[in-house]
Structure formats: C-alpha cells, structure tokens
C-alpha cells in the first residue's frame, strides 16, 4: 500500500509503467508504514 504525500490518499496498486497518484497526478508515492516504533534493547 502506498500514500500520496500531496493529496494524502491511499493507493493499493500501482501500474508497472507509470508511478503516479490516480487522484492528483503526483509522481511521488511513499510506502505506508505502521505507526508503531520498534523497541531496541541496549544490554
């Protein structure tokens, strides 16, 4: 799943030929990540 930073809409699939937001036409898409931060132990 991808998110457009310009319009904020979520995109489920992108075509192989063109990487564009189908709503606003922006060429920048970000991979959606979970909001949970990872815990790292420092032993």
C-alpha distance matrix in Angstrom:
0.0 3.8 7.0 10.3 13.1 15.8 15.1 12.6 10.6 7.0 6.0 4.7 6.9 9.0 12.7 14.5 17.2 15.8 13.0 13.4 12.2 13.7 15.1 16.9 16.9 15.9 15.3 13.6 9.8 8.8 6.4 5.9 8.8 11.1 14.1 16.6 18.7 20.1 23.9 26.1 29.7 32.5 35.3
3.8 0.0 3.8 6.8 9.6 12.3 12.1 9.9 8.6 5.8 5.1 6.3 7.9 8.6 12.2 14.0 16.1 14.0 10.7 10.7 9.4 11.7 12.9 14.0 13.9 12.5 12.0 9.9 6.1 5.5 4.6 5.2 8.9 11.9 14.2 17.2 18.9 20.7 24.5 26.6 30.3 32.8 35.8
7.0 3.8 0.0 3.8 6.2 8.9 8.7 6.2 5.8 4.5 6.0 8.7 10.7 11.1 14.6 16.7 18.1 15.4 11.9 10.8 8.7 11.3 11.3 11.9 12.6 10.9 11.3 9.0 5.8 5.2 6.3 6.0 9.6 12.3 13.6 17.1 18.8 21.2 24.9 27.1 30.9 33.2 36.4
10.3 6.8 3.8 0.0 3.8 5.5 5.9 5.1 5.6 6.6 7.5 11.0 12.3 11.7 14.8 16.9 17.5 14.2 10.9 8.8 6.5 9.6 9.1 8.7 9.5 7.4 8.6 6.6 4.9 6.3 9.0 9.5 12.9 15.7 16.5 20.1 21.5 24.0 27.7 29.8 33.6 35.6 39.0
13.1 9.6 6.2 3.8 0.0 3.8 5.9 5.3 7.9 9.5 11.2 14.6 16.0 15.2 18.2 20.0 20.4 17.0 13.5 11.6 9.7 12.9 11.7 10.4 11.4 8.6 9.9 7.2 6.7 7.1 10.3 10.6 13.3 15.9 16.0 19.6 20.5 23.3 26.8 28.8 32.5 34.3 37.8
15.8 12.3 8.9 5.5 3.8 0.0 3.8 5.9 8.4 11.1 12.5 16.2 17.4 16.3 18.9 20.9 20.7 17.1 14.0 11.3 9.1 11.8 10.0 7.8 9.3 7.0 9.6 8.1 8.9 10.4 13.7 14.1 17.0 19.4 19.4 23.1 24.2 27.0 30.4 32.5 36.2 37.9 41.4
15.1 12.1 8.7 5.9 5.9 3.8 0.0 3.8 5.7 9.1 11.1 14.8 16.4 16.0 18.8 21.4 21.4 17.8 15.0 11.9 8.8 10.5 7.8 6.7 9.5 8.6 11.6 10.7 10.4 11.9 14.5 14.2 17.3 19.3 19.3 23.1 24.8 27.8 31.2 33.6 37.3 39.3 42.8
12.6 9.9 6.2 5.1 5.3 5.9 3.8 0.0 3.8 6.7 9.6 13.0 15.3 15.6 18.8 21.4 22.1 18.8 15.6 13.1 10.0 11.9 9.8 9.8 12.2 10.9 13.1 11.3 9.9 10.1 12.1 11.1 13.9 15.6 15.6 19.5 21.3 24.4 27.8 30.3 34.0 36.2 39.6
10.6 8.6 5.8 5.6 7.9 8.4 5.7 3.8 0.0 3.8 6.5 9.9 12.4 13.1 16.4 19.3 20.3 17.2 14.4 12.0 8.4 9.5 7.8 9.2 11.6 11.1 13.2 12.1 10.0 10.8 12.0 10.9 14.2 15.9 16.7 20.4 22.6 25.4 29.0 31.6 35.3 37.7 41.0
7.0 5.8 4.5 6.6 9.5 11.1 9.1 6.7 3.8 0.0 3.8 6.6 9.5 11.0 14.6 17.4 19.0 16.4 13.6 12.0 9.0 10.1 9.8 11.8 13.2 12.7 13.8 12.4 9.5 9.6 9.7 8.4 11.9 13.6 15.1 18.6 21.0 23.4 27.1 29.7 33.4 36.0 39.1
6.0 5.1 6.0 7.5 11.2 12.5 11.1 9.6 6.5 3.8 0.0 3.8 5.9 7.3 10.9 13.8 15.5 13.3 10.8 9.7 7.4 8.1 9.3 11.6 12.1 12.0 12.5 11.8 8.8 9.8 9.7 9.6 13.2 15.5 17.6 20.8 23.0 25.0 28.8 31.1 34.8 37.4 40.4
4.7 6.3 8.7 11.0 14.6 16.2 14.8 13.0 9.9 6.6 3.8 0.0 3.8 7.0 10.4 13.1 15.6 14.2 12.3 12.1 10.6 10.8 12.5 15.1 15.3 15.3 15.2 14.6 11.3 11.7 10.4 10.1 13.3 15.3 18.0 20.8 23.2 24.7 28.4 30.8 34.3 37.1 39.9
6.9 7.9 10.7 12.3 16.0 17.4 16.4 15.3 12.4 9.5 5.9 3.8 0.0 3.8 6.7 9.5 12.1 11.2 10.0 10.6 10.1 10.2 13.0 15.3 14.6 14.9 14.2 14.2 11.3 12.5 11.4 12.4 15.6 18.0 20.9 23.5 25.6 26.8 30.6 32.6 36.2 38.9 41.6
9.0 8.6 11.1 11.7 15.2 16.3 16.0 15.6 13.1 11.0 7.3 7.0 3.8 0.0 3.8 6.5 8.7 7.5 6.4 7.6 8.4 8.9 12.3 14.0 12.3 12.6 11.3 11.9 9.8 11.8 11.6 13.5 16.9 19.8 22.6 25.3 26.9 28.2 31.9 33.7 37.3 39.7 42.5
12.7 12.2 14.6 14.8 18.2 18.9 18.8 18.8 16.4 14.6 10.9 10.4 6.7 3.8 0.0 3.8 5.6 5.7 6.7 8.6 10.3 10.3 14.1 15.6 13.3 14.1 12.4 13.8 12.5 14.9 14.9 17.1 20.4 23.4 26.2 28.8 30.3 31.4 35.1 36.7 40.3 42.6 45.3
14.5 14.0 16.7 16.9 20.0 20.9 21.4 21.4 19.3 17.4 13.8 13.1 9.5 6.5 3.8 0.0 3.8 5.9 7.3 10.4 13.0 13.6 17.3 18.2 15.5 15.7 13.2 14.6 13.6 15.8 15.6 18.4 21.4 24.6 27.5 29.9 31.0 31.6 35.3 36.5 40.0 42.1 44.8
17.2 16.1 18.1 17.5 20.4 20.7 21.4 22.1 20.3 19.0 15.5 15.6 12.1 8.7 5.6 3.8 0.0 3.8 6.9 9.6 12.8 13.3 16.9 17.4 14.1 14.7 12.1 14.4 14.3 17.1 17.7 20.7 23.8 27.2 29.9 32.4 33.4 34.3 37.9 39.0 42.6 44.6 47.3
15.8 14.0 15.4 14.2 17.0 17.1 17.8 18.8 17.2 16.4 13.3 14.2 11.2 7.5 5.7 5.9 3.8 0.0 3.8 5.9 9.3 10.1 13.6 13.7 10.4 10.9 8.6 11.2 11.5 14.7 16.0 18.8 22.1 25.5 27.9 30.7 31.8 33.0 36.7 38.0 41.7 43.6 46.6
13.0 10.7 11.9 10.9 13.5 14.0 15.0 15.6 14.4 13.6 10.8 12.3 10.0 6.4 6.7 7.3 6.9 3.8 0.0 3.8 7.1 9.2 12.2 12.1 9.2 8.6 5.9 7.7 7.7 11.0 12.5 15.3 18.7 22.1 24.3 27.2 28.2 29.6 33.3 34.6 38.4 40.3 43.3
13.4 10.7 10.8 8.8 11.6 11.3 11.9 13.1 12.0 12.0 9.7 12.1 10.6 7.6 8.6 10.4 9.6 5.9 3.8 0.0 3.8 6.1 8.7 8.3 5.5 5.5 4.5 6.9 7.4 11.1 13.2 15.4 19.1 22.3 24.1 27.4 28.6 30.4 34.1 35.8 39.5 41.5 44.7
12.2 9.4 8.7 6.5 9.7 9.1 8.8 10.0 8.4 9.0 7.4 10.6 10.1 8.4 10.3 13.0 12.8 9.3 7.1 3.8 0.0 3.8 5.4 5.8 4.8 5.3 6.5 7.7 7.3 10.6 12.7 14.1 17.8 20.7 22.3 25.7 27.3 29.4 33.2 35.2 38.9 41.1 44.3
13.7 11.7 11.3 9.6 12.9 11.8 10.5 11.9 9.5 10.1 8.1 10.8 10.2 8.9 10.3 13.6 13.3 10.1 9.2 6.1 3.8 0.0 3.8 6.1 5.8 8.2 9.8 11.5 10.9 14.0 15.7 16.6 20.4 23.0 24.6 28.1 30.0 32.2 36.0 38.1 41.9 44.2 47.3
15.1 12.9 11.3 9.1 11.7 10.0 7.8 9.8 7.8 9.8 9.3 12.5 13.0 12.3 14.1 17.3 16.9 13.6 12.2 8.7 5.4 3.8 0.0 3.8 6.0 8.3 11.1 12.3 12.0 14.8 16.7 17.1 20.8 23.1 24.2 27.8 29.8 32.4 36.1 38.4 42.2 44.4 47.7
16.9 14.0 11.9 8.7 10.4 7.8 6.7 9.8 9.2 11.8 11.6 15.1 15.3 14.0 15.6 18.2 17.4 13.7 12.1 8.3 5.8 6.1 3.8 0.0 3.8 5.7 9.2 10.6 11.4 14.4 17.1 17.9 21.4 24.0 24.8 28.5 30.1 32.7 36.3 38.5 42.3 44.2 47.7
16.9 13.9 12.6 9.5 11.4 9.3 9.5 12.2 11.6 13.2 12.1 15.3 14.6 12.3 13.3 15.5 14.1 10.4 9.2 5.5 4.8 5.8 6.0 3.8 0.0 3.8 6.4 9.0 10.4 14.0 16.7 18.3 21.9 24.9 26.0 29.6 30.9 33.2 36.9 38.7 42.5 44.4 47.8
15.9 12.5 10.9 7.4 8.6 7.0 8.6 10.9 11.1 12.7 12.0 15.3 14.9 12.6 14.1 15.7 14.7 10.9 8.6 5.5 5.3 8.2 8.3 5.7 3.8 0.0 3.8 5.6 7.7 11.2 14.4 16.2 19.6 22.7 23.7 27.2 28.2 30.5 34.1 35.8 39.5 41.2 44.6
15.3 12.0 11.3 8.6 9.9 9.6 11.6 13.1 13.2 13.8 12.5 15.2 14.2 11.3 12.4 13.2 12.1 8.6 5.9 4.5 6.5 9.8 11.1 9.2 6.4 3.8 0.0 3.8 6.5 10.1 13.2 15.7 19.0 22.5 23.8 27.0 27.7 29.6 33.2 34.6 38.3 39.9 43.2
13.6 9.9 9.0 6.6 7.2 8.1 10.7 11.3 12.1 12.4 11.8 14.6 14.2 11.9 13.8 14.6 14.4 11.2 7.7 6.9 7.7 11.5 12.3 10.6 9.0 5.6 3.8 0.0 3.8 6.8 10.2 12.8 15.8 19.2 20.4 23.5 24.0 26.0 29.6 30.9 34.7 36.2 39.6
9.8 6.1 5.8 4.9 6.7 8.9 10.4 9.9 10.0 9.5 8.8 11.3 11.3 9.8 12.5 13.6 14.3 11.5 7.7 7.4 7.3 10.9 12.0 11.4 10.4 7.7 6.5 3.8 0.0 3.8 6.8 9.2 12.5 15.9 17.5 20.6 21.4 23.3 27.0 28.6 32.4 34.3 37.5
8.8 5.5 5.2 6.3 7.1 10.4 11.9 10.1 10.8 9.6 9.8 11.7 12.5 11.8 14.9 15.8 17.1 14.7 11.0 11.1 10.6 14.0 14.8 14.4 14.0 11.2 10.1 6.8 3.8 0.0 3.8 6.2 9.0 12.5 14.0 17.0 17.7 19.5 23.2 24.9 28.6 30.6 33.9
6.4 4.6 6.3 9.0 10.3 13.7 14.5 12.1 12.0 9.7 9.7 10.4 11.4 11.6 14.9 15.6 17.7 16.0 12.5 13.2 12.7 15.7 16.7 17.1 16.7 14.4 13.2 10.2 6.8 3.8 0.0 3.8 6.3 10.0 12.3 14.9 15.8 17.3 21.1 22.8 26.5 28.7 31.8
5.9 5.2 6.0 9.5 10.6 14.1 14.2 11.1 10.9 8.4 9.6 10.1 12.4 13.5 17.1 18.4 20.7 18.8 15.3 15.4 14.1 16.6 17.1 17.9 18.3 16.2 15.7 12.8 9.2 6.2 3.8 0.0 3.8 6.9 9.2 12.1 13.7 15.6 19.4 21.7 25.4 27.9 31.0
8.8 8.9 9.6 12.9 13.3 17.0 17.3 13.9 14.2 11.9 13.2 13.3 15.6 16.9 20.4 21.4 23.8 22.1 18.7 19.1 17.8 20.4 20.8 21.4 21.9 19.6 19.0 15.8 12.5 9.0 6.3 3.8 0.0 3.8 6.4 8.6 10.1 11.9 15.6 18.0 21.7 24.3 27.3
11.1 11.9 12.3 15.7 15.9 19.4 19.3 15.6 15.9 13.6 15.5 15.3 18.0 19.8 23.4 24.6 27.2 25.5 22.1 22.3 20.7 23.0 23.1 24.0 24.9 22.7 22.5 19.2 15.9 12.5 10.0 6.9 3.8 0.0 3.8 5.5 8.1 10.1 13.6 16.6 20.1 23.0 25.9
14.1 14.2 13.6 16.5 16.0 19.4 19.3 15.6 16.7 15.1 17.6 18.0 20.9 22.6 26.2 27.5 29.9 27.9 24.3 24.1 22.3 24.6 24.2 24.8 26.0 23.7 23.8 20.4 17.5 14.0 12.3 9.2 6.4 3.8 0.0 3.8 6.5 9.7 12.8 15.9 19.4 22.1 25.2
16.6 17.2 17.1 20.1 19.6 23.1 23.1 19.5 20.4 18.6 20.8 20.8 23.5 25.3 28.8 29.9 32.4 30.7 27.2 27.4 25.7 28.1 27.8 28.5 29.6 27.2 27.0 23.5 20.6 17.0 14.9 12.1 8.6 5.5 3.8 0.0 3.8 6.5 9.3 12.7 15.9 18.9 21.8
18.7 18.9 18.8 21.5 20.5 24.2 24.8 21.3 22.6 21.0 23.0 23.2 25.6 26.9 30.3 31.0 33.4 31.8 28.2 28.6 27.3 30.0 29.8 30.1 30.9 28.2 27.7 24.0 21.4 17.7 15.8 13.7 10.1 8.1 6.5 3.8 0.0 3.8 6.5 9.6 13.0 15.6 18.7
20.1 20.7 21.2 24.0 23.3 27.0 27.8 24.4 25.4 23.4 25.0 24.7 26.8 28.2 31.4 31.6 34.3 33.0 29.6 30.4 29.4 32.2 32.4 32.7 33.2 30.5 29.6 26.0 23.3 19.5 17.3 15.6 11.9 10.1 9.7 6.5 3.8 0.0 3.8 6.5 10.0 12.9 15.8
23.9 24.5 24.9 27.7 26.8 30.4 31.2 27.8 29.0 27.1 28.8 28.4 30.6 31.9 35.1 35.3 37.9 36.7 33.3 34.1 33.2 36.0 36.1 36.3 36.9 34.1 33.2 29.6 27.0 23.2 21.1 19.4 15.6 13.6 12.8 9.3 6.5 3.8 0.0 3.8 6.6 9.8 12.5
26.1 26.6 27.1 29.8 28.8 32.5 33.6 30.3 31.6 29.7 31.1 30.8 32.6 33.7 36.7 36.5 39.0 38.0 34.6 35.8 35.2 38.1 38.4 38.5 38.7 35.8 34.6 30.9 28.6 24.9 22.8 21.7 18.0 16.6 15.9 12.7 9.6 6.5 3.8 0.0 3.8 6.5 9.4
29.7 30.3 30.9 33.6 32.5 36.2 37.3 34.0 35.3 33.4 34.8 34.3 36.2 37.3 40.3 40.0 42.6 41.7 38.4 39.5 38.9 41.9 42.2 42.3 42.5 39.5 38.3 34.7 32.4 28.6 26.5 25.4 21.7 20.1 19.4 15.9 13.0 10.0 6.6 3.8 0.0 3.8 5.9
32.5 32.8 33.2 35.6 34.3 37.9 39.3 36.2 37.7 36.0 37.4 37.1 38.9 39.7 42.6 42.1 44.6 43.6 40.3 41.5 41.1 44.2 44.4 44.2 44.4 41.2 39.9 36.2 34.3 30.6 28.7 27.9 24.3 23.0 22.1 18.9 15.6 12.9 9.8 6.5 3.8 0.0 3.8
35.3 35.8 36.4 39.0 37.8 41.4 42.8 39.6 41.0 39.1 40.4 39.9 41.6 42.5 45.3 44.8 47.3 46.6 43.3 44.7 44.3 47.3 47.7 47.7 47.8 44.6 43.2 39.6 37.5 33.9 31.8 31.0 27.3 25.9 25.2 21.8 18.7 15.8 12.5 9.4 5.9 3.8 0.0
